[in-house]
Amino acid sequence: MLILFQEGIPDIFFPALRQKGITVKRVPTSHTAAIAACRQYASAEAIFFRANFTLDAELLDALPQLRLAALVSTGLDNVDCAALAERGVRFVSGEGANAQAVCDYVLQALCFGGFDFAAQSVGIVGAGRIGSRLMQILRTAGVAVSYYDPLLREPGSLEEILQCDVVTFHTFLSREGEHATAGMLDARYFASVKKKLRLIQTSRGGVWNGDFYRALASHLHIEILAQDVYPEEPPPASDVALARYSTPHIAGYSTVGRLGGIAKGIHALLPDFSADALLPQGQAWFLDEEAQRFAADPAAFNALRDNYGWRKEFWQYTAAERAAWLQRFPNAPPKLFGW
């Protein structure tokens, strides 16, 4: 059996796949180059890819034997689901695998931003897997939280969200329908903001209105505390400089988050495949160090992302790592981190 992996996806499971007699080949991220590669590997029965990979009818036509398309991350904006259905190709995604990793990222941003967990409030836009989990974590720790998600029966209030001290976005990217999110973050969206508001953006760069985004440096009340996604990726250095902490699209890149989506796809192809014993241990991490590394070389966006190291989630920290973290942020409630 031949299966394809997009360049940049970790190869940690490749030896185990090869032991099962599977041939693994890489395909480029560029759409034109990917189609050429797929034509070369036309007998492939599965393809594993990330959200920045375009899986459309033209590419699928180059893979007539395909029976599984595995998105190892989240975000369907580059996936032609109708074309998959027409061809009878099974689709699985890594949705949910990186939820805790993104929550950890937001918690790090709050800690590094000097957030007062006892007196300040957090607004969450998008209450899906990640947003709802983050809301539960914060409320369990006694933090004041509001949410807004127009797709829910009880959508919450955007007006209330924008009165919070920090707002974090966890929305998908959509271009059609009453609640399309593409370009939604513009001057009209934030018109009611009359006091200092800090933003954390880990969802999709396309939810920004580009002109509004690049004018944020002169906004009287709004600033970006942390950003992991950008209207254009790789982003220009000027975009990286807009936030206190900018990172190269790695918010969900804990070891569990990064490899969990891959393992889910492999399991769909090989139900007896077990990934747990193959996962690296990982290490504790700090948002400021990640941001400093990226700020020093914004042009290395893809390299930093593709070669990202193994990162623990807070629940995996050793006693010593927990103590070191709490010493650095003594006012952060331990319950935030599952301790």
C-alpha positions as CSV (number, residue, x, y, z in Angstrom):
1,M,0.0,0.0,0.0
2,L,1.2,3.5,-0.9
3,I,0.3,6.5,1.3
4,L,1.2,10.1,1.0
5,F,2.2,12.7,3.6
6,Q,2.4,16.4,3.0
7,E,5.9,17.9,3.7
8,G,6.3,19.2,7.2
9,I,4.1,16.5,8.9
10,P,6.3,14.7,11.5
11,D,7.7,11.3,10.3
12,I,7.7,9.7,13.7
13,F,5.2,7.0,12.7
14,F,6.9,6.2,9.4
15,P,9.1,3.3,10.7
16,A,6.1,1.6,12.2
17,L,4.1,2.0,8.9
18,R,7.0,0.6,6.9
19,Q,7.2,-2.4,9.2
20,K,3.6,-3.1,8.1
21,G,4.7,-3.2,4.5
22,I,3.4,0.3,3.7
23,T,5.3,2.6,1.3
24,V,5.4,6.3,2.4
25,K,6.1,9.2,0.0
26,R,6.1,13.0,0.6
27,V,4.2,15.6,-1.4
28,P,4.9,19.3,-1.5
29,T,2.6,21.9,0.0
30,S,2.4,24.0,-3.1
31,H,-0.7,23.1,-5.0
32,T,0.9,22.9,-8.4
33,A,3.8,20.8,-7.2
34,A,1.5,18.6,-5.1
35,I,-0.6,17.7,-8.2
36,A,2.5,16.8,-10.1
37,A,3.6,14.6,-7.2
38,C,0.2,13.0,-6.9
39,R,0.2,12.1,-10.6
40,Q,3.6,10.4,-10.0
41,Y,2.1,8.5,-7.1
42,A,-1.3,7.8,-8.6
43,S,-1.7,4.4,-6.9
44,A,-1.7,6.0,-3.4
45,E,-4.6,4.9,-1.3
46,A,-4.4,7.6,1.4
47,I,-3.1,11.1,1.8
48,F,-2.3,12.9,5.0
49,F,-2.2,16.7,5.0
50,R,-2.5,19.9,7.1
51,A,-4.9,22.8,6.9
52,N,-2.6,24.8,4.6
53,F,-2.8,22.1,1.9
54,T,-5.4,22.5,-0.9
55,L,-7.3,19.3,-1.5
56,D,-9.6,20.0,-4.4
57,A,-11.1,18.1,-7.4
58,E,-8.0,18.6,-9.5
59,L,-5.8,17.0,-7.0
60,L,-8.2,14.2,-6.3
61,D,-8.4,13.5,-10.0
62,A,-4.6,12.8,-9.8
63,L,-5.3,10.1,-7.2
64,P,-7.9,7.7,-8.7
65,Q,-7.1,4.9,-6.1
66,L,-7.5,7.2,-3.1
67,R,-9.8,5.9,-0.3
68,L,-8.8,8.0,2.7
69,A,-8.0,11.7,3.0
70,A,-6.7,12.5,6.5
71,L,-6.5,16.1,7.7
72,V,-4.1,15.9,10.6
73,S,-5.1,19.3,12.0
74,T,-8.4,21.3,11.8
75,G,-10.0,23.7,9.3
76,L,-11.9,22.8,6.2
77,D,-11.4,26.0,4.2
78,N,-9.0,24.3,1.8
79,V,-10.9,20.9,1.6
80,D,-13.4,20.2,-1.2
81,C,-15.7,18.0,0.8
82,A,-18.2,17.6,-2.1
83,A,-15.5,16.3,-4.4
84,L,-14.4,13.8,-1.7
85,A,-18.0,12.6,-1.4
86,E,-18.5,12.3,-5.1
87,R,-15.5,10.1,-5.4
88,G,-16.4,8.0,-2.3
89,V,-13.2,9.0,-0.4
90,R,-13.4,8.7,3.3
91,F,-12.5,11.9,5.1
92,V,-11.2,12.2,8.7
93,S,-9.8,15.2,10.5
94,G,-7.7,15.8,13.6
95,E,-10.4,18.0,15.1
96,G,-10.2,17.8,18.9
97,A,-6.7,16.5,19.1
98,N,-5.1,19.9,19.6
99,A,-7.9,21.4,21.8
100,Q,-5.9,21.2,25.1
101,A,-2.8,22.5,23.4
102,V,-4.5,25.6,22.2
103,C,-6.1,26.2,25.6
104,D,-2.6,25.9,27.1
105,Y,-1.4,28.5,24.6
106,V,-4.1,30.9,25.7
107,L,-3.3,30.4,29.4
108,Q,0.3,31.1,28.7
109,A,-0.6,34.3,26.9
110,L,-2.8,35.4,29.8
111,C,0.1,34.7,32.3
112,F,2.7,36.5,30.2
113,G,0.3,39.3,29.6
114,G,0.0,40.0,33.4
115,F,-3.7,39.1,33.4
116,D,-5.3,39.4,36.9
117,F,-7.2,36.1,37.2
118,A,-9.1,37.4,40.3
119,A,-10.3,40.7,38.9
120,Q,-10.3,40.7,35.1
121,S,-12.5,39.0,32.6
122,V,-12.0,36.9,29.4
123,G,-14.3,36.8,26.4
124,I,-14.4,33.8,24.1
125,V,-15.6,34.0,20.5
126,G,-16.4,30.5,19.3
127,A,-17.6,27.9,21.8
128,G,-16.8,24.7,19.9
129,R,-14.4,22.1,21.1
130,I,-11.6,24.5,22.0
131,G,-13.7,27.5,23.1
132,S,-16.0,25.4,25.4
133,R,-13.0,23.6,26.9
134,L,-11.2,26.9,27.6
135,M,-14.4,28.3,29.2
136,Q,-14.7,25.3,31.5
137,I,-11.0,25.6,32.5
138,L,-11.3,29.3,33.3
139,R,-14.6,29.1,35.2
140,T,-13.3,26.1,37.2
141,A,-10.5,28.4,38.3
142,G,-12.9,31.2,39.3
143,V,-12.2,33.5,36.3
144,A,-15.0,35.7,34.9
145,V,-15.8,34.5,31.4
146,S,-18.3,35.5,28.7
147,Y,-18.8,33.9,25.3
148,Y,-20.3,34.6,21.9
149,D,-21.1,32.0,19.3
150,P,-24.0,32.8,16.9
151,L,-24.3,29.1,15.9
152,L,-25.5,28.1,19.4
153,R,-29.0,28.0,20.7
154,E,-27.9,30.4,23.4
155,P,-25.3,32.5,21.5
156,G,-24.2,34.8,24.3
157,S,-23.5,38.4,23.5
158,L,-20.9,40.1,21.3
159,E,-21.5,43.4,23.2
160,E,-20.7,41.7,26.5
161,I,-17.6,40.0,25.0
162,L,-16.2,43.3,23.9
163,Q,-16.5,44.7,27.4
164,C,-14.0,42.1,28.7
165,D,-10.4,42.8,29.3
166,V,-9.1,40.0,27.0
167,V,-10.9,38.4,24.0
168,T,-9.7,35.1,22.5
169,F,-10.9,33.8,19.1
170,H,-11.7,30.2,18.4
171,T,-13.7,30.3,15.2
172,F,-13.5,28.4,11.9
173,L,-13.1,30.2,8.6
174,S,-16.2,30.3,6.4
175,R,-17.0,32.5,3.4
176,E,-20.7,31.8,2.9
177,G,-23.8,32.0,5.0
178,E,-25.4,34.4,7.5
179,H,-22.5,34.0,10.0
180,A,-19.5,33.9,7.6
181,T,-16.3,34.6,9.4
182,A,-14.0,35.6,6.6
183,G,-12.9,39.2,7.2
184,M,-15.3,39.6,10.1
185,L,-12.8,41.3,12.4
186,D,-13.1,44.9,11.1
187,A,-13.8,48.4,12.4
188,R,-17.6,47.7,12.5
189,Y,-17.0,44.5,14.6
190,F,-15.1,46.4,17.2
191,A,-17.1,49.7,17.0
192,S,-18.4,49.5,20.6
193,V,-14.9,49.2,22.2
194,K,-14.2,52.3,24.2
195,K,-11.6,50.9,26.7
196,K,-8.4,48.9,26.5
197,L,-9.1,45.5,24.9
198,R,-6.4,42.9,24.4
199,L,-6.8,40.1,21.8
200,I,-5.5,36.6,21.5
201,Q,-5.8,35.1,18.0
202,T,-5.2,31.4,17.4
203,S,-8.1,30.5,15.1
204,R,-7.7,31.5,11.4
205,G,-5.9,34.5,10.0
206,G,-8.6,34.9,7.4
207,V,-11.1,36.1,10.0
208,W,-9.2,39.4,10.0
209,N,-10.1,42.3,7.7
210,G,-6.6,42.9,6.3
211,D,-6.8,46.7,6.3
212,F,-8.1,46.9,9.8
213,Y,-5.6,44.4,11.0
214,R,-2.6,46.3,9.7
215,A,-3.9,49.6,11.1
216,L,-4.2,48.2,14.7
217,A,-0.9,49.7,15.8
218,S,-2.6,53.1,15.8
219,H,-5.9,52.0,17.4
220,L,-6.8,53.8,20.6
221,H,-8.1,50.9,22.5
222,I,-7.2,47.5,20.9
223,E,-3.9,45.7,20.9
224,I,-2.9,42.1,20.1
225,L,-1.5,40.3,23.1
226,A,-0.7,37.1,21.3
227,Q,-1.2,35.9,17.7
228,D,-0.4,32.6,16.1
229,V,-2.2,33.0,12.8
230,Y,-2.0,35.8,10.2
231,P,-4.0,37.1,7.2
232,E,-1.0,36.1,5.0
233,E,1.2,33.1,5.9
234,P,4.1,33.3,6.0
235,P,3.5,36.8,7.4
236,P,5.6,39.8,6.7
237,A,7.8,41.1,9.5
238,S,5.5,44.1,10.0
239,D,2.6,41.7,10.9
240,V,4.8,39.8,13.3
241,A,5.5,43.0,15.1
242,L,1.9,43.9,15.7
243,A,1.6,41.7,18.8
244,R,3.4,41.5,22.0
245,Y,3.8,37.7,21.4
246,S,3.8,36.3,17.8
247,T,4.3,32.7,17.1
248,P,4.5,30.7,13.8
249,H,1.1,28.9,13.8
250,I,2.1,26.4,16.5
251,A,-0.6,27.0,19.2
252,G,-1.9,23.5,18.8
253,Y,1.5,21.9,18.4
254,S,1.9,20.1,21.7
255,T,3.2,16.5,21.2
256,V,-0.3,15.2,21.7
257,G,-1.9,17.9,19.6
258,R,0.5,17.5,16.7
259,L,0.7,13.7,16.6
260,G,-2.9,12.9,17.7
261,G,-4.4,14.0,14.4
262,I,-1.9,11.9,12.5
263,A,-2.6,8.9,14.7
264,K,-6.3,9.3,14.2
265,G,-5.9,9.2,10.4
266,I,-3.6,6.1,10.6
267,H,-6.1,4.4,12.8
268,A,-8.8,5.0,10.2
269,L,-6.6,3.2,7.7
270,L,-5.2,0.6,10.1
271,P,-7.6,-0.1,13.0
272,D,-5.1,-2.1,14.9
273,F,-2.4,0.7,14.9
274,S,-1.4,1.9,18.3
275,A,0.4,5.2,18.6
276,D,0.7,5.7,22.4
277,A,4.0,3.9,22.8
278,L,5.6,5.9,20.0
279,L,4.9,9.4,21.4
280,P,8.0,11.4,22.5
281,Q,8.0,12.6,26.1
282,G,8.3,16.3,25.2
283,Q,9.3,19.2,27.5
284,A,7.9,22.2,29.2
285,W,7.8,25.4,27.1
286,F,7.4,29.2,27.5
287,L,5.5,31.5,25.1
288,D,8.1,34.3,25.4
289,E,10.9,32.1,24.2
290,E,8.8,30.9,21.2
291,A,8.0,34.5,20.3
292,Q,11.6,35.7,20.7
293,R,12.7,32.9,18.4
294,F,10.2,33.9,15.7
295,A,10.7,37.6,16.0
296,A,14.4,37.1,15.5
297,D,13.8,35.5,12.1
298,P,10.2,36.0,10.8
299,A,11.2,34.6,7.4
300,A,11.8,31.2,9.0
301,F,8.0,30.8,9.6
302,N,7.7,27.5,7.7
303,A,11.0,26.1,9.0
304,L,10.1,26.9,12.6
305,R,6.7,25.3,12.2
306,D,7.8,22.2,10.3
307,N,10.7,21.5,12.6
308,Y,8.9,22.3,15.8
309,G,10.1,20.4,18.9
310,W,8.1,18.1,21.2
311,R,6.1,20.1,23.7
312,K,4.3,19.0,26.9
313,E,0.7,20.0,27.8
314,F,0.3,21.4,31.3
315,W,-1.2,18.2,32.7
316,Q,2.0,16.4,31.7
317,Y,4.3,18.6,33.7
318,T,6.5,17.0,36.4
319,A,6.3,18.3,40.0
320,A,9.5,20.3,39.4
321,E,8.1,21.8,36.2
322,R,4.9,22.8,37.9
323,A,6.8,24.4,40.8
324,A,9.0,26.4,38.4
325,W,6.0,27.6,36.5
326,L,4.1,28.7,39.7
327,Q,7.2,30.4,40.9
328,R,7.3,32.5,37.8
329,F,3.5,33.2,37.9
330,P,2.5,33.1,41.6
331,N,-0.9,34.7,41.1
332,A,-2.1,32.1,38.6
333,P,-4.5,29.6,40.1
334,P,-3.1,26.0,39.9
335,K,-6.5,24.8,38.8
336,L,-6.0,26.6,35.5
337,F,-3.4,24.0,34.6
338,G,-5.1,20.9,35.9
339,W,-2.9,20.8,39.0
